[in-house]
């Protein structure tokens, strides 16, 4: 996964990574396809739960 950030070099900040494609990442997680009251589900991470990407679920 690529993260949107600038890359530090000895001469300072010179390069930028491409922006984070949130929609593409959401598509990897089946639970995020659900809608509640017509709105997309939002997942707030915490230490008690971990969502699995579809590729992991397919492997199980």
Buried (B, 14 or more C-beta within 10 A) or exposed (E): EEEEEEEEEEEEEEEEEEEEEEEEEBEBBEEBEEEEEEEEEEEEEEEEEEEBEEEEEEEE
